[in-house]
Amino acid sequence: MGLNYDPNEFDTWRPNYEASQAFVCVCGTVGFLIAGLVSTVPGIMYFVSVFFAAWFLMLFPKAYARWKATRSLIGGEVPWIDYASVIKILSNPVHRGQIWLGRGFVWTAKHTRLISELLKRDLAETQKTIEGWAPVRKYIMGHLALCVLMPWKAVANYRETRKLISEQIGMPFIHGVGIHDEDKFQKMGHAEGHYLIFGTTGSGKTRCFDSFVMQCAFRGEATFILDPKGDKDLRDKAMYAAKLFDRPFVYFHPADPEKSIRINLIGNWTRPTEPASRIAGLLAADSESDPFTGFAWQAINTICQALVYTYHAPTLRNLRHFLEAGVEGLVIETMEAYLRLKFGDDEGAKVIKRLYANLKSQATVLKAKALIQYYRDRCNTTDQTETAKKFADNTIDGLIVLYEHDAEHFSKMITSLLPIMSMLTSNHLGDMLSPSEEGVWRKKLSFTDTRALIAKQAIVYVGLDVLSDKKVGSAIGSLFLADLAAVAGARYDFEVPDAVYDEKDRTKTQATVTEIAQRDAEEAERRANASRTEAVKNGVHDFLESLILASDEEKVQKDLRPVNVFVDEAAEVVNSPFIQILNKGRGAKMRLYVATQTYADFVARMGNKPNADQMMANLNNIICLRCPDPDTQDFISRRMYTTSVKKLTRSQSSTIAGDSPANRGGSISERLDETTDVPIFAPSLIGMLPNLEYIAILSGGNIIKGRYYIILKDKSEYRHG
């Protein structure tokens, strides 16, 4: 007794016997119909003709389904689409508030079984079939008029099409097992879990970025693109998207200073210690307790504290100046500011004048020593009065220690710091990363910072040019991420709406962010109190009061505009601030799109596999294009669930006992086996994906097999490209 099963379920890729039978039925229907017209007994002929027609109707759906499944294995043409069509897709009210992921289908256990059955066959024969069928579908069926009117040209074009298909990278039948694909979308809220994109060179990572960047521009969200290689096509697509949706486009590239913005990447902070941490993070320390890194941090932090004290914005250039030339001038300026603060402007000026009058000369070294001695005399009285205690200041104490530090030992301890500072402040790069407020921003309007760019909802392209200078490019990328992390921290901690930020108010002190946050909190409280008063007057229940307060908090959250950060070749720039953005991204409404070639890139950057896994655990959405690296394939496979695959096994046997036919026998058996713990998407398939095709693991566990489009300005661009 045979098994009760659907043969189509386990024999999808066998020859299409139904099609042959259907052809026979068509011939029988037509033949007997004609015979009935000339026969003396037409009734019988017509009856047989109807019988064949009915048989054809029974066979045709199965034959067509099998033919369609086989034909789908050839894949589709190189997917391309123009901007107008993309806008139409994004404007559909049904998909509003969703992210477009190209075309694809949900990958299920059914597709796992289909692909496993297909892989049992000779791949060379399968590929040969694809190369034979594909030109027919892609060219001849689409150009029937040309085939009829100019067959010689059609033949030439057919051969060219077949050649192009034979040179195609990857196995198109992987996507073909889906038979049907459609536009796929993901809810916007899931994007707050960030995206991790794997893909080898040429697999389509940049085209994936093109799609996401365009959607960010369409939604009017600030977007930062960090591109270590400086891909011209990615830059041009981002620029066109900004122009298309009337968004400011901002460009930064170390090799193109004339067109680049000027930006102070240590200008955004809530505590003066942050710039020191960013710069110290660029040092290659052997451990977190590395003495050289610790000393460098302390030196930079002391200088930053003093600069803030004297109302100067810390920049890479002025930090380098004080590290190389000494802090003597900074000591004088800071001490003078301190005395004016303690005694008042008039009295402080008199104290300073009296100190300088007693000097033999007005040399800076004598001024510094006189100020230091006066400070120590006031702070170290024998009776230790409250006045003396209050006169002491930690910033001044730290600055004096740095000033009096042994010069030779100091130069040794910052040996690893100075080369980095020199690279980031030399020639035109110094002007780009350490701009003058008065000389550049107010006159050329080319100086800005990340908070201003977010407020403008700008599309920002940052080319790092690591191919020319890897160390400098990596350092700039790390500083950009650190600056964005500082903004994320302010958004997360203070919930400061971007609309509150005043671009012209560019004072970079702790008070700036705090005051803005306090201002916003006071305004929210004022509105809440007004609402409560009104509610009491109207006799509204206390429960309604809580709703009113909740609406105020929601208003603040809504004012925080989403910020998108794209990082290509992320292993080149990943650092501690990068991880901070991953952790605080959801609360700060910052989304990261991180692209790299292999899993090993992150392992090498983070030092070991556990650290890499810990970092990537914060990336909840994974999109993997073609990647031949086994470790990456294994990482992707481990993030997917497993399934079970059923396999039908047929066997037959015969027995012979003598020459008599009666002594001969045979048997046919069928067995249905089930294999468990099978990866839903085999790791080896990841290395076989054609260009632009991907397997995605989305938040919640959904697995999508899809492909991205090449987005073009005009349809003719592809035809001639």
Residue pairs with C-beta under 8 A, 6 or more apart in sequence:
2 670
3 648
3 670
3 672
5 648
5 672
8 62
8 65
8 66
10 117
10 646
10 647
10 648
11 648
12 66
12 69
12 114
12 117
13 69
13 70
13 117
13 118
13 121
16 63
16 66
16 67
16 70
18 59
18 62
18 63
18 66
19 63
19 66
19 67
21 55
21 59
21 63
22 56
22 59
22 60
22 63
25 52
25 53
25 55
25 56
25 59
26 52
26 56
28 48
28 49
28 52
28 55
29 49
29 52
29 53
29 56
30 49
31 49
32 45
32 46
32 48
32 49
32 52
33 45
33 46
33 49
35 45
36 42
36 43
36 45
36 46
36 49
39 45
68 179
69 179
70 129
71 133
71 137
72 176
72 177
72 178
72 179
73 118
73 126
73 129
73 130
73 172
73 173
73 176
73 177
74 130
74 133
74 134
74 137
74 138
74 165
74 172
74 173
74 176
75 130
75 134
75 172
75 173
75 175
75 176
75 690
76 172
76 175
76 707
77 138
78 691
78 692
78 710
78 718
79 102
79 103
79 692
79 707
79 708
79 709
79 710
80 709
80 710
80 711
80 712
80 718
81 709
81 710
81 711
81 712
82 711
82 712
82 713
82 714
82 715
82 717
83 214
83 240
83 244
83 711
83 712
83 713
86 100
86 211
86 214
86 709
86 711
87 218
89 95
89 100
89 183
90 100
90 215
90 218
95 183
95 185
97 187
97 188
98 185
98 186
98 187
98 188
99 185
99 186
99 187
99 188
99 190
99 191
99 212
99 215
100 183
100 184
100 185
100 211
100 215
101 184
101 185
101 186
101 696
101 704
101 706
102 183
102 184
102 211
102 706
102 707
102 708
102 709
103 181
103 182
103 183
103 184
103 706
103 707
103 709
104 175
104 178
104 181
104 182
104 184
104 696
104 704
104 705
104 706
104 707
105 178
105 180
105 181
105 182
105 184
105 704
105 705
105 706
106 702
106 703
106 704
106 705
107 178
107 680
107 681
107 695
107 703
107 704
107 705
108 680
109 643
109 644
109 645
109 680
111 177
111 178
111 705
112 643
112 645
112 678
112 679
112 680
112 681
112 682
113 645
113 646
114 177
115 174
115 177
115 682
115 685
116 645
116 678
116 682
118 126
118 173
118 177
119 682
123 171
126 173
127 171
130 165
130 172
130 173
131 162
131 165
131 166
132 162
134 161
134 162
134 165
135 158
135 161
135 162
135 165
138 161
138 165
139 154
139 157
139 158
139 161
140 147
140 154
140 158
143 154
143 157
146 153
146 154
146 157
147 154
168 690
169 202
169 626
169 690
169 691
170 626
170 688
170 689
170 690
170 691
170 693
171 688
171 689
171 690
172 690
174 685
174 688
174 689
174 690
174 693
174 705
175 181
175 690
175 693
175 705
175 707
178 705
181 706
181 707
184 704
184 706
186 621
186 698
186 699
190 620
190 621
190 698
190 699
190 700
191 591
191 621
192 585
192 586
192 589
192 591
193 586
193 619
193 620
193 621
193 699
194 582
194 585
194 591
194 592
194 593
194 594
194 618
194 619
194 620
194 621
195 212
195 591
195 592
195 593
195 594
195 619
195 621
195 622
195 623
196 594
196 596
196 616
196 619
196 621
196 622
196 623
197 205
197 208
197 593
197 594
197 595
197 596
197 622
197 623
197 624
197 625
198 595
198 596
198 597
198 598
198 599
198 622
198 623
198 624
198 625
198 627
198 632
198 636
199 205
199 208
199 595
199 597
199 624
199 625
199 626
199 627
199 694
200 597
200 598
200 625
200 626
200 627
200 628
200 629
201 597
202 691
203 625
203 626
203 627
203 689
203 691
203 692
204 625
204 626
204 691
204 692
204 693
204 694
204 708
205 568
205 595
205 625
206 231
206 233
206 234
206 568
207 692
207 708
207 709
207 710
207 711
208 595
208 623
208 625
208 694
208 708
209 225
209 234
209 566
209 568
209 593
209 595
210 234
210 237
210 711
211 708
211 709
211 711
212 564
212 566
212 593
213 223
213 225
213 237
213 238
213 241
213 459
213 564
213 566
214 237
214 241
214 711
216 223
216 459
216 564
217 223
217 238
217 241
217 242
217 244
217 245
217 247
217 459
218 241
218 245
219 562
220 245
220 247
220 457
220 561
221 457
221 561
221 562
221 563
221 564
222 453
222 454
222 456
222 457
222 458
222 459
222 460
222 561
222 562
222 563
222 564
223 238
223 458
223 459
223 460
223 563
223 564
223 565
223 566
224 450
224 453
224 460
224 462
224 480
224 484
224 563
224 564
224 565
224 566
225 234
225 238
225 459
225 460
225 461
225 462
225 566
225 568
226 462
226 464
226 477
226 480
226 481
226 565
226 566
226 567
226 568
226 573
227 234
227 235
227 461
227 462
227 463
227 464
227 566
227 568
227 569
228 464
228 465
228 466
228 473
228 474
228 477
228 568
228 569
228 572
228 573
229 464
229 466
229 467
229 568
229 569
230 253
230 255
230 463
230 464
230 465
230 467
231 568
234 461
234 568
235 251
235 461
235 463
237 711
238 249
238 459
238 461
239 249
239 251
239 459
239 461
240 713
241 247
241 459
242 248
242 249
242 458
242 459
243 249
247 457
247 458
247 459
248 453
248 456
248 457
248 458
248 459
249 458
249 459
249 460
249 461
250 261
250 448
250 453
250 458
250 459
250 460
250 461
251 259
251 260
251 261
251 460
251 461
251 463
252 260
252 261
252 263
252 432
252 460
252 461
252 462
252 463
253 259
253 260
253 462
253 463
253 465
254 260
254 428
254 429
254 432
254 463
254 464
254 465
254 468
254 469
254 472
254 473
254 476
255 463
255 465
255 468
256 463
257 428
257 429
257 431
257 432
260 432
261 432
261 446
261 447
261 448
262 431
262 432
262 433
262 435
262 440
262 441
262 444
262 446
262 447
262 448
263 432
263 433
263 435
263 447
263 448
263 449
263 450
264 313
264 315
264 433
264 434
264 435
264 447
264 449
264 508
265 278
265 316
265 433
265 476
265 479
265 480
265 482
265 483
266 274
266 275
266 278
266 279
266 314
266 315
266 316
266 479
266 482
266 483
267 313
267 314
267 315
267 449
267 483
267 508
268 449
268 450
268 451
268 483
268 486
268 487
268 490
268 508
269 275
269 486
269 508
269 510
270 486
270 489
270 490
270 493
270 494
270 510
270 513
270 514
271 510
272 301
272 304
272 305
272 308
272 314
272 509
272 510
273 301
273 304
274 486
275 300
275 301
275 304
275 314
275 319
276 297
276 298
276 300
276 301
276 304
277 297
277 482
278 478
278 479
278 482
278 483
278 577
279 296
279 297
279 300
279 316
279 319
279 417
279 420
279 421
280 293
280 296
280 297
280 300
280 417
281 478
281 482
281 575
281 576
281 577
282 420
282 475
282 478
282 479
283 290
283 292
283 293
283 296
283 416
283 417
283 420
284 416
285 292
285 293
291 413
292 413
292 414
292 415
292 416
292 417
293 416
295 413
295 414
296 413
296 414
296 416
296 417
299 323
299 402
299 410
299 413
299 414
299 417
300 319
300 323
300 417
301 398
302 327
302 395
302 398
302 399
302 401
302 402
303 314
303 319
303 322
303 323
303 327
303 330
303 402
304 314
304 319
305 395
305 398
305 399
306 327
306 330
306 331
306 334
306 395
306 399
307 313
307 314
307 318
307 330
308 314
308 509
308 510
309 334
309 337
309 338
309 395
310 330
310 333
310 334
310 337
311 337
311 507
311 509
312 318
313 437
313 506
313 507
313 508
314 508
315 433
315 434
315 435
316 421
316 424
316 425
316 430
316 433
316 434
317 425
317 430
317 433
317 434
318 434
319 421
320 418
320 421
320 422
320 425
322 330
323 414
323 417
323 418
323 421
324 418
326 403
326 407
327 399
327 402
327 403
328 364
328 365
328 368
328 403
329 364
330 399
331 368
331 371
331 372
331 399
331 400
331 403
332 364
332 367
332 368
332 371
334 395
334 396
334 399
335 368
335 371
335 372
335 375
335 396
336 348
336 352
336 371
338 375
338 393
338 396
339 348
339 351
339 352
339 371
340 348
340 349
340 352
341 348
342 348
342 391
343 351
351 374
352 371
355 367
355 370
355 371
355 374
356 362
356 367
356 370
358 370
359 366
359 367
359 370
360 366
368 403
372 400
372 403
375 391
375 396
375 400
378 388
378 391
379 388
379 389
379 391
379 392
380 388
381 388
420 475
423 429
423 469
423 471
423 472
423 475
424 430
424 433
424 472
424 475
424 476
424 479
425 433
425 434
429 472
431 440
433 476
433 479
435 441
435 446
435 447
436 447
437 447
437 506
440 446
440 447
441 447
441 448
441 506
448 503
449 483
449 506
450 480
450 483
450 484
450 487
451 487
451 498
451 501
452 501
452 503
453 460
454 487
454 498
454 501
454 561
454 563
455 498
455 499
455 501
455 503
456 503
457 561
462 476
462 477
462 480
464 473
464 474
464 476
464 477
464 572
464 573
465 472
465 473
466 473
466 474
466 569
466 572
470 572
473 572
474 572
474 573
477 567
477 572
477 573
478 573
478 575
478 577
478 578
480 573
481 565
481 567
481 573
481 575
481 577
481 578
481 581
482 575
482 577
484 563
484 565
484 577
484 581
484 590
485 577
485 578
485 580
485 581
485 584
486 577
487 563
487 588
488 563
488 580
488 581
488 584
488 585
488 588
488 590
489 580
489 584
489 588
490 496
490 513
490 517
491 560
491 587
491 588
491 589
491 590
492 584
492 587
492 588
493 517
494 513
494 514
494 516
494 517
494 520
495 517
495 520
495 556
495 557
495 560
496 513
496 516
496 517
496 520
496 560
497 520
497 556
497 559
497 560
498 559
498 560
498 561
499 559
500 516
500 519
500 520
500 559
501 516
505 512
520 556
524 552
524 553
524 555
524 556
527 552
528 548
528 549
528 552
531 545
531 548
531 549
531 552
532 545
532 548
535 544
535 545
535 548
560 588
560 589
561 589
562 589
562 590
562 591
563 588
563 589
563 590
563 591
564 590
564 591
564 593
565 581
565 590
565 591
565 592
565 593
566 593
566 595
567 573
567 574
567 578
567 592
567 593
567 594
567 595
568 595
569 595
569 596
569 597
570 578
570 594
570 595
570 596
570 601
570 602
571 596
571 601
571 602
571 604
571 605
574 602
574 605
574 606
574 615
579 615
579 618
581 588
581 590
581 592
582 592
582 615
582 618
582 619
583 618
584 590
585 591
585 592
592 619
594 619
596 602
597 627
597 629
598 627
598 629
598 631
598 632
599 612
599 629
599 631
599 632
599 634
599 635
600 629
600 631
600 632
602 612
602 615
602 616
603 609
603 612
603 631
605 612
606 612
606 615
616 635
620 699
621 696
621 697
621 698
621 699
622 636
622 639
622 696
622 697
623 694
623 695
623 696
624 632
624 636
624 686
624 694
624 695
624 696
624 697
625 689
625 691
625 692
625 693
625 694
626 686
626 687
626 688
626 689
626 690
626 691
626 693
627 633
627 636
627 686
627 687
628 687
630 683
632 686
633 683
633 684
633 686
633 687
634 683
636 681
636 683
636 686
636 695
636 697
637 679
637 681
637 682
637 683
639 697
640 679
640 680
640 681
640 697
640 703
641 680
641 701
642 676
642 677
642 678
642 679
642 680
643 678
643 679
643 680
644 674
644 675
644 676
644 677
644 678
645 674
645 675
645 678
646 672
646 673
646 674
646 675
647 672
647 673
647 674
647 675
648 670
648 671
648 672
648 673
649 670
649 671
649 672
649 673
650 668
650 669
650 670
650 671
651 668
651 669
651 670
651 671
652 666
652 667
652 668
652 669
653 666
653 667
654 664
654 665
654 666
654 667
655 664
655 665
655 666
656 663
656 664
657 663
657 664
680 703
681 695
681 703
681 705
685 695
686 695
689 695
690 707
692 707
692 708
692 709
692 710
693 705
693 706
693 707
694 705
694 706
694 707
694 708
695 703
695 704
695 705
696 703
696 704
696 705
696 706
697 703
698 704
710 718
712 718
712 721
